[in-house]
Amino acid sequence: MKIDMAYGSGGRQTSDLIHEVFLKNFDNKILCKMEDAAVLQVNPKIAYTTDSFVVTPMFFKGGDIGKVAVCGTVNDLLVMGAMPKYLTAGFIIEEGVEIDTIDRIAKSMSLAAKEAKVRIVAGDTKVIEGKGGVYINTSGIGEIRRAGVSISNCRLGDVILLSGNLGEHHASIMSHRMGIENSIQSDCAPLRSIVKNLMENNIKIHCMRDVTRGGLATVLSEAAASSSCAIEIYEKSLPISDQVRGFCDILGLDPLYMANEGKLIAAVPKDQAGKALALMRRSKYGENAQVIGKIKEGSGVTMITSLNGSRIIDILYGEGLPRIC
């Protein structure tokens, strides 16, 4: 069956969609009360975030719009030193979408939420005229477990770690759109294991950011500006798979500006860099982690190239690359 405008009326069809798709997949005691708002138990200090997701195609190698919606919001909380607790999910559905498609997306969200140990406790559904698109907004609440983790807290002498290979999400989406056959999969993943292991082993994390739209170059540029410091990275240390590197060479793309959905950077004291790297590599989704640079006096981001030259790295300006979400 397809979604039509009646599913957004607030009547029987809306109720059927909520019960047969969303409650079935997001089942928990808080959501199933069907109140106008969720009543939650959280510690005094929380992190709160919201994000909206528009992905074309909705399904791709390694993930889909539902998985991205959960992981993107969860990771935004984690890099603030918070353990995710609760999510809300708002769906805007254009008429003509198959109900089975919504169910598939909801199942994917449920699996990602279970892996991230977070509950979807409230939501909303709207049906609009259109051509069969789906748009998701998620908001998240997390309990602060490590205070002071901030993009403005990089310190002189800190080492920058990157949790894994660059560009896989962007390359996966573009490959699908362009009909290019390869085995590149999106890196879409919740990064709870990496952050939890760093915090539980007393790594003094000064800064963390997940590396999403705008890529590594944009995230590092924002950190350097916010912390009033300079960041130096090393091209030889950047983890990039051979497939993604070849994909970029063919299309003239720069992995530094490509989107990711399961990577983070962390700034830690130099004397803890080795321990932090080992912890990342032992964590789920962190096996390809690398030390990629350091914090210095000055401003901006520079990269020492493989030929020992120096390249200025700036924030993404304009579109830059074909948009993927």
Secondary structure, 3 states (H helix, E strand, C coil): CECCHHHHCCCHHHHHHHHHHHHHHHCCHHHHCCCCCCCCCCCCCEEEEEEEECCCCCEECCEEHHHHHHHHHHHHHHCCCEEEEEEEEEEEEECCCEHHHHHHHHHHHHHHHHHHCCEEEEEEEEEECCCCCEEEEEEEEEEECCCCCCCCCCCCCCEEEECCCCCHHHHHHHHHHHCCCCCCCCCCCCCHHHHHHHHHCCCCCCEEEECCCCHHHHHHHHHHHHHCCEEEEEHHHCCCCHHHHHHHHHHCCCHHHCCCCCCEEEEECHHHHHHHHHHHHHCCCCCCCEEEEEEECCCEEEEECCCCCEEEECCCCCCCCCCCC
